[in-house]
């Protein structure tokens, strides 16, 4: 699965530069080497700590157990950034620096599964998850435990890099590594469109989910018409997802056509339909047609 995070460059530039560089660096060819003698890169490292209801922590590409880590700043620990310390760990998907005390940041980081106020003022918040909450759920449910911080199964960063909105696939999975009989081959990334569906009832949302099956990363958006708070509207929620590049396509049940979101200006160059009115029975065909037109990426069961 794929998790996409937004970095708060204006809040914690040191932490953001460190994290982005370690995401972008590769371990093949002639990698950038650290003082520890290991490539300065997150690829291939694992999440050494997964605590259900709390955090998933990784970034130790030196010792792989939480005892190591190295920054891009000549391998040295770097200071806590005050603005990042002032932000709260108040929700799921907060991206924060792991440390061993004050001003001891290296390469370790964690993502919160839930609010974690015990981390406030002690760890620098420098980003948030905008896409991939389903991947976090899978990690928490399969690898997490409340009785032990050690993951029940191996959770590895198989690949990472800089996300380019409207160009990089936002969700998907890697095929398993081939065995020795396929030397020279490498796994390919199978894209999963991130599809938001606006419907008037939980029942119709369930029908959309069933029709789309496992071919997409599904985001349900229940249409709420009996509340005064405009922030609860499915239209606004869809517009926020589009603004954050956290969704690729919005489907509208015919009865919700008046809740069609307005596309942000940067989406104007996208070819094909982004907002589609369809019944659940036609949802998968509509997604496939739009996906190939405006992305050109391989969708499971459909080659562009």
Buried (B, 14 or more C-beta within 10 A) or exposed (E): BBBBBBBBEEBBBBBBBBBBBBBBBBBEEEBBEBEBEBBBBBBBBBBBBBBBEBBBBBBBBBEBEBEBBBBBBEBEBBEBBEBBBEBEBEEBBBBBBBBEEEEBBBBBBBBBBBBBEEBBEBBBBBBBBBBBBBBBBBBBEEBBBEEEBEBEEEBEBEBBEEBEEEEBBBBBBBEEEEEEEEEEEEEEBBBBBBBBBBBBEEEBBEBBBEBBEEBBBBBBBBBEEEEEEEEBBBBBBBBBBBBBBBBBBBBBBEBBEEBBBEBEEEBEEBEBBBBBBBBBEBBBEBBBBBBBEBBEBBBBEBEE
